[in-house]
């Protein structure tokens, strides 16, 4: 499994955005965490719209399908 380094928390296991599933928890810099609520790929599949819930608020982020994200 791949590993990436986050600021403030060090090294974490990671996987590409295309392998995420609803319910996965993503960890960001300084220990912030988000839960995946929905995944919608673009027409080409190179990017994915990810709906995240963090601290009671929903956000949509567009990320490259191959981008590595830390799994918390």
N, CA, C and O atoms as a MOPAC input file, in Angstrom:
PM7 MOZYME 1SCF
protein

 N      0.84400 1    -1.18200 1     0.00000 1
 C      0.00000 1     0.00000 1     0.00000 1
 C      0.88500 1     1.23900 1     0.00000 1
 O      1.94200 1     1.25700 1     0.63100 1
 N      0.45100 1     2.26600 1    -0.70600 1
 C      1.19600 1     3.52100 1    -0.77700 1
 C      1.10300 1     4.26300 1     0.55300 1
 O      0.19800 1     4.02500 1     1.35200 1
 N      2.04400 1     5.15500 1     0.77000 1
 C      2.03600 1     5.97600 1     1.98400 1
 C      2.30800 1     7.41900 1     1.59200 1
 O      3.08400 1     7.68600 1     0.67400 1
 N      1.66000 1     8.35500 1     2.29600 1
 C      1.92200 1     9.76500 1     2.08000 1
 C      2.13100 1    10.44000 1     3.42800 1
 O      1.68300 1     9.95300 1     4.46600 1
 N      2.82100 1    11.56900 1     3.38300 1
 C      3.10800 1    12.30500 1     4.61400 1
 C      2.17300 1    13.50400 1     4.70800 1
 O      2.05600 1    14.28900 1     3.76800 1
 N      1.51600 1    13.63500 1     5.84500 1
 C      0.64600 1    14.77100 1     6.10500 1
 C      1.31100 1    15.71000 1     7.09800 1
 O      1.99000 1    15.27400 1     8.02800 1
 N      1.10700 1    17.00300 1     6.88800 1
 C      1.66800 1    17.98500 1     7.80900 1
 C      1.00600 1    17.84700 1     9.16900 1
 O     -0.21900 1    17.78700 1     9.27400 1
 N      1.80900 1    17.79800 1    10.18200 1
 C      1.29300 1    17.76900 1    11.54600 1
 C      1.01200 1    16.38500 1    12.10100 1
 O      0.88200 1    16.22900 1    13.31500 1
 N      0.91200 1    15.36000 1    11.23200 1
 C      0.59600 1    14.02900 1    11.74500 1
 C      1.52900 1    12.93600 1    11.23400 1
 O      1.50600 1    11.82400 1    11.76100 1
 N      2.34300 1    13.21700 1    10.23200 1
 C      3.31700 1    12.23000 1     9.75600 1
 C      2.80900 1    11.33900 1     8.63800 1
 O      1.95800 1    11.74000 1     7.84500 1
 N      3.34700 1    10.10700 1     8.58300 1
 C      3.07700 1     9.17400 1     7.49100 1
 C      1.79600 1     8.36900 1     7.72100 1
 O      1.50400 1     7.94200 1     8.83900 1
 N      1.02600 1     8.17000 1     6.61900 1
 C     -0.24100 1     7.43200 1     6.67000 1
 C     -0.38100 1     6.54400 1     5.43800 1
 O      0.17500 1     6.84300 1     4.38100 1
 N     -1.12900 1     5.44700 1     5.58300 1
 C     -1.48000 1     4.63800 1     4.42500 1
 C     -2.37600 1     5.47700 1     3.51700 1
 O     -3.16300 1     6.29600 1     3.99000 1
 N     -2.24400 1     5.26000 1     2.19600 1
 C     -3.01400 1     6.05400 1     1.24400 1
 C     -3.48600 1     5.18500 1     0.09400 1
 O     -2.93700 1     4.11400 1    -0.16300 1
 N     -4.52400 1     5.66900 1    -0.60000 1
 C     -4.97600 1     4.99200 1    -1.80900 1
 C     -5.51700 1     6.03700 1    -2.77500 1
 O     -5.89300 1     7.13200 1    -2.35700 1
 N     -5.56000 1     5.70600 1    -4.07000 1
 C     -6.06900 1     6.66100 1    -5.06100 1
 C     -7.55700 1     6.94200 1    -4.85100 1
 O     -8.29100 1     6.10000 1    -4.33300 1
 N     -7.98300 1     8.11300 1    -5.25200 1
 C     -9.38300 1     8.52000 1    -5.10100 1
 C    -10.30300 1     7.53100 1    -5.81100 1
 O    -11.40100 1     7.26800 1    -5.32100 1
 N     -9.88900 1     6.97600 1    -6.94900 1
 C    -10.74900 1     6.04900 1    -7.70400 1
 C    -11.08000 1     4.78200 1    -6.91500 1
 O    -12.04300 1     4.09200 1    -7.24900 1
 N    -10.30100 1     4.45900 1    -5.87000 1
 C    -10.54400 1     3.26300 1    -5.05900 1
 C    -11.36200 1     3.53700 1    -3.80300 1
 O    -11.65600 1     2.61700 1    -3.04000 1
 N    -11.73600 1     4.81300 1    -3.58300 1
 C    -12.53900 1     5.14400 1    -2.40000 1
 C    -13.92800 1     4.54700 1    -2.50100 1
 O    -14.43800 1     4.30300 1    -3.59500 1
 N    -14.52800 1     4.31800 1    -1.35800 1
 C    -15.89600 1     3.81500 1    -1.27900 1
 C    -16.67200 1     4.69000 1    -0.30000 1
 O    -16.08600 1     5.32300 1     0.57800 1
 N    -17.98900 1     4.72200 1    -0.45700 1
 C    -18.83500 1     5.48000 1     0.46600 1
 C    -18.60300 1     4.94400 1     1.88000 1
 O    -18.60900 1     3.73300 1     2.10400 1
 N    -18.40100 1     5.85200 1     2.82100 1
 C    -18.14100 1     5.47200 1     4.20600 1
 C    -16.66900 1     5.52400 1     4.58400 1
 O    -16.34200 1     5.50500 1     5.77100 1
 N    -15.75900 1     5.59000 1     3.58900 1
 C    -14.32800 1     5.71000 1     3.89800 1
 C    -14.06200 1     7.03400 1     4.59600 1
 O    -14.75300 1     8.02300 1     4.34800 1
 N    -13.06500 1     7.05300 1     5.46300 1
 C    -12.66200 1     8.27200 1     6.16700 1
 C    -11.32400 1     8.72500 1     5.60800 1
 O    -10.35200 1     7.96900 1     5.60400 1
 N    -11.28300 1     9.97500 1     5.13300 1
 C    -10.05400 1    10.56700 1     4.59200 1
 C     -9.45500 1    11.45200 1     5.66300 1
 O    -10.17000 1    12.20000 1     6.32900 1
 N     -8.14300 1    11.37100 1     5.83000 1
 C     -7.46100 1    12.24700 1     6.78800 1
 C     -6.68700 1    13.30500 1     6.02500 1
 O     -6.03800 1    13.01300 1     5.02100 1
 N     -6.76200 1    14.54600 1     6.51400 1
 C     -6.09000 1    15.68000 1     5.89400 1
 C     -4.97500 1    16.17400 1     6.82300 1
 O     -4.76800 1    15.61600 1     7.90100 1
 N     -4.26800 1    17.20800 1     6.40400 1
 C     -3.22000 1    17.80100 1     7.22700 1
 C     -3.76300 1    18.21400 1     8.59400 1
 O     -4.91900 1    18.61700 1     8.72300 1
 N     -2.92100 1    18.10900 1     9.59200 1
 C     -3.21500 1    18.50100 1    10.97100 1
 C     -4.33500 1    17.67000 1    11.60900 1
 O     -4.93900 1    18.10800 1    12.58900 1
 N     -4.61900 1    16.48900 1    11.07400 1
 C     -5.53800 1    15.56600 1    11.70700 1
 C     -7.00600 1    15.74500 1    11.38400 1
 O     -7.84000 1    15.03500 1    11.94600 1
 N     -7.35600 1    16.66700 1    10.49800 1
 C     -8.75900 1    16.82000 1    10.11600 1
 C     -9.21600 1    15.58700 1     9.35200 1
 O     -8.45100 1    15.00400 1     8.58300 1
 N    -10.47200 1    15.19200 1     9.56700 1
 C    -10.99700 1    13.99500 1     8.91900 1
 C    -12.32900 1    14.29300 1     8.24500 1
 O    -13.10400 1    15.12700 1     8.71300 1
 N    -12.58400 1    13.59300 1     7.13100 1
 C    -13.84100 1    13.71500 1     6.39300 1
 C    -14.33700 1    12.32600 1     6.04000 1
 O    -13.53900 1    11.41700 1     5.81200 1
 N    -15.65800 1    12.15900 1     5.99300 1
 C    -16.27000 1    10.89600 1     5.60200 1
 C    -16.82200 1    11.03400 1     4.18800 1
 O    -17.47600 1    12.02700 1     3.86900 1
 N    -16.56000 1    10.03800 1     3.34100 1
 C    -17.03200 1    10.05300 1     1.95900 1
 C    -18.51800 1     9.69300 1     1.94400 1
 O    -18.91900 1     8.64700 1     2.45400 1
 N    -19.33600 1    10.58200 1     1.34600 1
 C    -20.77600 1    10.35100 1     1.24300 1
 C    -21.19300 1     9.92400 1    -0.16100 1
 O    -22.13300 1     9.14600 1    -0.32300 1
 N    -20.48700 1    10.43600 1    -1.18400 1
 C    -20.86400 1    10.13900 1    -2.56800 1
 C    -19.66200 1    10.32800 1    -3.48000 1
 O    -18.81900 1    11.19000 1    -3.23100 1
 N    -19.58100 1     9.52400 1    -4.53800 1
 C    -18.52300 1     9.61400 1    -5.54400 1
 C    -19.18100 1     9.68800 1    -6.92300 1
 O    -19.97400 1     8.81600 1    -7.27700 1
 N    -18.85400 1    10.73700 1    -7.71100 1
 C    -19.39500 1    10.88600 1    -9.05900 1
 C    -18.26100 1    11.17000 1   -10.03200 1
 O    -17.71400 1    12.27300 1   -10.02600 1
 N    -17.89300 1    10.19900 1   -10.87000 1
 C    -16.82200 1    10.44400 1   -11.84400 1
 C    -17.29300 1    11.37600 1   -12.96200 1
 O    -18.48200 1    11.42400 1   -13.27800 1
 N    -16.35600 1    12.11300 1   -13.55500 1
 C    -16.66600 1    12.93700 1   -14.71600 1
 C    -16.84200 1    12.02800 1   -15.92100 1
 O    -16.62300 1    10.82000 1   -15.82600 1
 N    -17.23500 1    12.59900 1   -17.05400 1
 C    -17.46600 1    11.80600 1   -18.26200 1
 C    -16.21900 1    11.03900 1   -18.69300 1
 O    -16.31300 1     9.89100 1   -19.12800 1
 N    -15.05900 1    11.66800 1   -18.57500 1
 C    -13.81400 1    11.00800 1   -18.98600 1
 C    -13.28600 1    10.05600 1   -17.93000 1
 O    -12.49000 1     9.16900 1   -18.24100 1
 N    -13.71700 1    10.22500 1   -16.67900 1
 C    -13.25300 1     9.38300 1   -15.58900 1
 C    -11.91100 1     9.79400 1   -15.01800 1
 O    -11.38900 1     9.12600 1   -14.12600 1
 N    -11.34100 1    10.88800 1   -15.52000 1
 C    -10.04300 1    11.34400 1   -15.02500 1
 C    -10.15600 1    12.08300 1   -13.69300 1
 O     -9.19200 1    12.17200 1   -12.93300 1
 N    -11.35000 1    12.61100 1   -13.42500 1
 C    -11.59000 1    13.30200 1   -12.16600 1
 C    -12.86100 1    12.76800 1   -11.53700 1
 O    -13.72300 1    12.20900 1   -12.21600 1
 N    -12.96500 1    12.94900 1   -10.22100 1
 C    -14.11800 1    12.44900 1    -9.47900 1
 C    -14.60000 1    13.54300 1    -8.53000 1
 O    -13.80900 1    14.14800 1    -7.80600 1
 N    -15.91700 1    13.78700 1    -8.54700 1
 C    -16.52000 1    14.69000 1    -7.57100 1
 C    -16.80700 1    13.87100 1    -6.32500 1
 O    -17.54400 1    12.88600 1    -6.37500 1
 N    -16.21900 1    14.28400 1    -5.20500 1
 C    -16.37200 1    13.55500 1    -3.95000 1
 C    -17.15300 1    14.43700 1    -2.97700 1
 O    -16.72800 1    15.54800 1    -2.65800 1
 N    -18.29000 1    13.93700 1    -2.50900 1
 C    -19.06900 1    14.64600 1    -1.49200 1
 C    -18.57700 1    14.15800 1    -0.14000 1
 O    -18.60000 1    12.96200 1     0.15200 1
 N    -18.13000 1    15.10700 1     0.68500 1
 C    -17.53300 1    14.79000 1     1.98400 1
 C    -18.32900 1    15.43300 1     3.10300 1
 O    -18.90500 1    16.50700 1     2.92800 1
 N    -18.36100 1    14.77200 1     4.26000 1
 C    -18.97100 1    15.32900 1     5.46300 1
 C    -17.86400 1    15.50200 1     6.49100 1
 O    -17.15200 1    14.55800 1     6.83200 1
 N    -17.73800 1    16.73600 1     6.97700 1
 C    -16.71500 1    17.03100 1     7.96700 1
 C    -17.29300 1    17.97700 1     9.00500 1
 O    -17.73300 1    19.07700 1     8.67200 1
 N    -17.29200 1    17.55600 1    10.24800 1
 C    -17.79500 1    18.35700 1    11.36200 1
 C    -19.20800 1    18.88000 1    11.11100 1
 O    -19.50700 1    20.03800 1    11.40200 1
 N    -20.08400 1    18.01400 1    10.56400 1
 C    -21.48100 1    18.36300 1    10.37000 1
 C    -21.79500 1    19.13800 1     9.10400 1
 O    -22.94800 1    19.51200 1     8.88700 1
 N    -20.79900 1    19.39000 1     8.26200 1
 C    -21.00500 1    20.15100 1     7.03800 1
 C    -20.61900 1    19.31700 1     5.83000 1
 O    -19.61200 1    18.61000 1     5.85200 1
 N    -21.42600 1    19.40100 1     4.76600 1
 C    -21.11100 1    18.68800 1     3.52500 1
 C    -20.36400 1    19.59700 1     2.56700 1
 O    -20.67900 1    20.78100 1     2.44600 1
 N    -19.36900 1    19.03600 1     1.88500 1
 C    -18.57300 1    19.75400 1     0.89800 1
 C    -18.40200 1    18.85800 1    -0.31900 1
 O    -18.38400 1    17.63400 1    -0.19800 1
 N    -18.27700 1    19.47100 1    -1.49100 1
 C    -17.97300 1    18.71700 1    -2.71000 1
 C    -16.59600 1    19.15400 1    -3.18500 1
 O    -16.32700 1    20.34600 1    -3.33200 1
 N    -15.72400 1    18.17400 1    -3.42400 1
 C    -14.37900 1    18.44500 1    -3.93400 1
 C    -14.17700 1    17.67000 1    -5.22300 1
 O    -14.58000 1    16.51100 1    -5.32300 1
 N    -13.55900 1    18.30000 1    -6.20600 1
 C    -13.21000 1    17.61500 1    -7.44300 1
 C    -11.73700 1    17.24100 1    -7.34400 1
 O    -10.87800 1    18.10700 1    -7.17400 1
 N    -11.45400 1    15.95000 1    -7.45200 1
 C    -10.08100 1    15.46500 1    -7.31600 1
 C     -9.74300 1    14.54500 1    -8.47800 1
 O    -10.61100 1    13.86600 1    -9.02500 1
 N     -8.47400 1    14.53600 1    -8.84300 1
 C     -8.00100 1    13.61700 1    -9.86400 1
 C     -8.16800 1    12.18300 1    -9.40400 1
 O     -7.95800 1    11.87900 1    -8.23000 1
 N     -8.54300 1    11.30000 1   -10.31100 1
 C     -8.80600 1     9.90600 1    -9.97100 1
 C     -7.56000 1     9.19700 1    -9.42600 1
 O     -7.68000 1     8.26400 1    -8.63200 1
 N     -6.38000 1     9.62700 1    -9.84300 1
 C     -5.13300 1     8.98300 1    -9.41100 1
 C     -4.51300 1     9.61700 1    -8.16800 1
 O     -3.51500 1     9.11400 1    -7.65200 1
 N     -5.09600 1    10.72000 1    -7.68100 1
 C     -4.55800 1    11.41100 1    -6.49800 1
 C     -4.58900 1    10.49200 1    -5.28300 1
 O     -5.58000 1     9.80400 1    -5.03400 1
 N     -3.50800 1    10.49000 1    -4.54400 1
 C     -3.44600 1     9.69700 1    -3.31600 1
 C     -4.02800 1    10.49900 1    -2.15300 1
 O     -3.70400 1    11.67300 1    -1.97300 1
 N     -4.88600 1     9.85600 1    -1.37000 1
 C     -5.43600 1    10.46400 1    -0.16300 1
 C     -5.17800 1     9.53200 1     1.01400 1
 O     -5.20500 1     8.31000 1     0.86900 1
 N     -4.92900 1    10.12200 1     2.18200 1
 C     -4.64600 1     9.33800 1     3.38700 1
 C     -5.93800 1     8.74700 1     3.93200 1
 O     -6.96400 1     9.42400 1     3.99300 1
 N     -5.87900 1     7.49300 1     4.32200 1
 C     -7.02100 1     6.81000 1     4.89400 1
 C     -6.87900 1     6.84000 1     6.41600 1
 O     -5.88900 1     6.35800 1     6.96600 1
 N     -7.88900 1     7.41800 1     7.09200 1
 C     -7.79700 1     7.60300 1     8.53800 1
 C     -8.52100 1     6.58800 1     9.35000 1
 O     -8.50500 1     6.65600 1    10.57900 1

